[in-house]
């Protein structure tokens, strides 16, 4: 776990901690309660709320656990924490004007999800809109949407071969990524200074294309070899990634530059913006 950090919500401190193994932010529930209720004794408020929710059979409270966080006296103490999803559910049980925006947001997310199930094209349209708002170029967005399709075809193939979602998906993805980039997914994220963010959303166009090639090749090899065990699937994943690794080596030999960059999405966007500005000045 990373050292706990203070984050501000409306200028009020909330203790948080990043758990590396889970790739998850955890928040001090007492701190969140204090901000939402403006209670003099947020600890007592949370204790009573916790008892009531448990009595109601609320699984969210049951699943919450404790982490050591720095108290006001500077000492580390076990503190009840919740991840983002758990905290949003707890907030729904707190009568607070400040909680209303969270409730409205949850309702909106739920409504959009239902709409997308009815009309899958809405997912693509919203993805386009979201990436455009973040400043990505049209060319990059087109590549990213294609990468999403390639990834879906790969996971569909894994499903057919009996690969389980979650840990097994992650292991095979690591095998692909390591074979073409020389790094595991976590190492790749660390290089770019990422935590919870999506790695593909922080790749350059060339990185994205090579990752897409690795996954597409893995899916194609799997269709041909039809692996029956997880170990056979892992070998296929390595072969697919290796094919893209060979392409990467060829590109680097011809350009004399490394394909993999430590720049994340924000830095890549600043770089492109700067190049465009310089070009306008020259013209």
NORWO-V938484 format. One record per backbone hydrogen bond with DSSP energy under -0.5 kcal/mol. NH is the residue of the N-H (numbers start at 0). CO is the residue of the C=O. Records with the same first field share a line. If there is no record, write none. Layout:
NH = CO ; CO
//
This chain:
1 = 17
4 = 15
6 = 4 ; 13
8 = 11
11 = 8
13 = 6
15 = 4
16 = 25
18 = 16 ; 23
19 = 17
22 = 18
23 = 18
25 = 16
26 = 81
27 = 14
28 = 79
29 = 79
31 = 27
32 = 28
33 = 29
34 = 30
35 = 31
36 = 32
37 = 33
44 = 40
45 = 41
46 = 42
47 = 43
48 = 44
49 = 45
50 = 46
51 = 47
52 = 48
53 = 49
54 = 50
55 = 51
56 = 53
57 = 52
58 = 56
61 = 57
62 = 58
63 = 59 ; 60
64 = 80
66 = 78
68 = 66 ; 76
70 = 74
73 = 70
76 = 68
78 = 66
80 = 64
81 = 26
83 = 24
86 = 82
87 = 83
88 = 84
89 = 85
90 = 86
91 = 87
92 = 89
93 = 90
94 = 92
95 = 93
98 = 95
99 = 95 ; 96
101 = 98
102 = 98
103 = 99
104 = 100
105 = 101
106 = 102
107 = 103
108 = 104
109 = 105
110 = 106
111 = 107
112 = 108
113 = 109
114 = 110
115 = 111
116 = 112
117 = 113
118 = 114
121 = 118
122 = 119
123 = 119
124 = 120
125 = 121
126 = 122
127 = 123
128 = 124
129 = 125
130 = 126
131 = 127
132 = 128
133 = 129
134 = 131
135 = 130
140 = 136
141 = 137
142 = 138
143 = 139
144 = 140
145 = 141
146 = 142
147 = 143
148 = 144
149 = 145
150 = 146
151 = 147
152 = 148
153 = 149
154 = 150
155 = 151
156 = 152
157 = 153
158 = 154
159 = 155
160 = 156
161 = 158
162 = 157
166 = 164
168 = 163
169 = 165
170 = 166
171 = 167
172 = 168
173 = 169
174 = 170
175 = 171
176 = 172
177 = 173
178 = 174
179 = 175
180 = 176
181 = 176 ; 177
182 = 176
187 = 183
188 = 184
189 = 185
190 = 186
191 = 187
192 = 189
193 = 188
201 = 198
202 = 199
207 = 203
208 = 204
209 = 205
210 = 206
211 = 207
212 = 208
213 = 209
214 = 210
215 = 211
216 = 212
217 = 213
218 = 214
219 = 215
220 = 216
221 = 217
222 = 218
223 = 219
224 = 220
225 = 221
232 = 228
233 = 229
234 = 230
235 = 231
236 = 232
237 = 233
238 = 234
239 = 235
240 = 236
241 = 237
242 = 238
243 = 239
244 = 240
245 = 241
246 = 242
247 = 243
248 = 244
249 = 245
250 = 246
251 = 247
252 = 248
253 = 249
254 = 250
255 = 251
267 = 263
268 = 264
269 = 265
270 = 266
271 = 267
272 = 268
273 = 269
274 = 270
275 = 271
276 = 272
277 = 273
278 = 274
279 = 275
280 = 276
281 = 277
282 = 278
//
